[in-house]
Amino acid sequence: MVNLTIVANIKANSDKVDLVKAELLKLIEITRAEEGCINYDLHQDNENPAHFMFYENWESRELWQTHMANQHLADYMAATEGAVAEFTLNEMTVIA
């Protein structure tokens, strides 16, 4: 089975860093308990505290998509509407 790696970069508006961080932290425990979640690790840039990055590994793309459809992700989106300046997501596969 080929696992799926997700790298998600979230850049908060400078006046909303604390809000975005608090909402991101709420996602960790519930997501780590989801079927297929291997790891779900949140990072914060040492020089730019507005830049957060999730490094995730999932057993399959289908299980990750189930995660993306969960209510806690919708709640996060609603809570941070207008607070995130930039969001990028990359689906990746280990090759070596």
Backbone hydrogen bonds, N-H to C=O, Kabsch-Sander energy under -0.5 kcal/mol:
donor,donor_aa,acceptor,acceptor_aa,energy
3,N,1,M,-0.6
4,L,58,W,-2.4
5,T,92,M,-3.0
6,I,56,E,-2.4
7,V,90,N,-2.2
8,A,6,I,-0.5
8,A,54,F,-2.3
9,N,7,V,-0.5
9,N,88,T,-2.9
10,I,8,A,-0.5
10,I,52,F,-2.9
11,K,86,E,-3.0
12,A,10,I,-0.6
12,A,50,A,-3.0
13,N,83,A,-3.1
16,K,13,N,-2.6
20,V,16,K,-2.6
21,K,17,V,-2.7
22,A,18,D,-2.3
23,E,19,L,-2.2
24,L,20,V,-2.6
25,L,21,K,-2.5
26,K,22,A,-1.2
27,L,23,E,-0.6
27,L,24,L,-1.2
28,I,24,L,-0.6
28,I,25,L,-0.9
29,E,25,L,-0.6
30,I,26,K,-0.6
31,T,27,L,-2.1
32,R,28,I,-2.8
33,A,29,E,-1.0
34,E,31,T,-1.8
37,C,34,E,-1.6
38,I,36,G,-0.6
38,I,57,N,-2.9
39,N,57,N,-1.5
41,D,55,Y,-2.6
43,H,53,M,-2.6
45,D,51,H,-2.7
51,H,48,N,-2.4
52,F,10,I,-3.4
52,F,50,A,-0.6
53,M,43,H,-2.3
54,F,8,A,-2.6
55,Y,41,D,-2.6
56,E,6,I,-2.8
56,E,54,F,-0.6
57,N,39,N,-2.2
58,W,4,L,-2.8
59,E,36,G,-2.4
64,W,60,S,-1.7
65,Q,61,R,-2.6
66,T,62,E,-1.9
67,H,63,L,-1.9
68,M,64,W,-2.4
69,A,65,Q,-1.1
69,A,66,T,-0.6
70,N,67,H,-1.7
73,L,70,N,-0.8
74,A,70,N,-1.4
75,D,71,Q,-2.8
76,Y,72,H,-1.8
77,M,73,L,-2.4
78,A,74,A,-2.3
79,A,75,D,-2.5
80,T,76,Y,-2.0
81,E,78,A,-0.8
83,A,80,T,-2.8
84,V,80,T,-0.7
85,A,11,K,-2.5
85,A,83,A,-0.6
86,E,11,K,-1.7
88,T,9,N,-2.3
90,N,7,V,-2.3
92,M,5,T,-3.7
92,M,90,N,-0.6
